[in-house]
Amino acid sequence: MAIQYKSDHIHLRSPDPVAAARFYVEALGAREVTRLDNNGALRIVLDLGGLSVFVEQVPATTHRAPEPPYVGIEHIGLGVNDMDAAVADLRTRGVHFVVEPKEARPGVRIAFLEGPDKVRIELIERRPA
């Protein structure tokens, strides 16, 4: 039998997982699934468009991610069907964009916003070229 891999979760770390999870719920429409204790650390599990996102508590002294670009996972990519509407909606929620919407190539528009704990989140709209 061939081994098959599938998406399971993205694991984020935050000194304030409640505030971080609130951002994903309020700004991006995630749904909180559960809260649990993971060896003394609060873990909040979210469903973000079918993707499980774990937001887990770490001490405030934990090292922060460097400024991009860097080696390793750099951002989360979320597909949208209408970039202009998504950006307008997020701006009303006070979301800060670090890269304004632009055409990456014919049929593909992207923008980057900054989530809690400097997590970069890409919005990508794909249309026929």
Summary of the structure (lengths in Angstrom):
residues: 129
radius of gyration: 15.8
end to end distance: 38.9
largest distance: 50.1
contacts: 317
relative contact order: 0.18
helix: 19%
strand: 44%
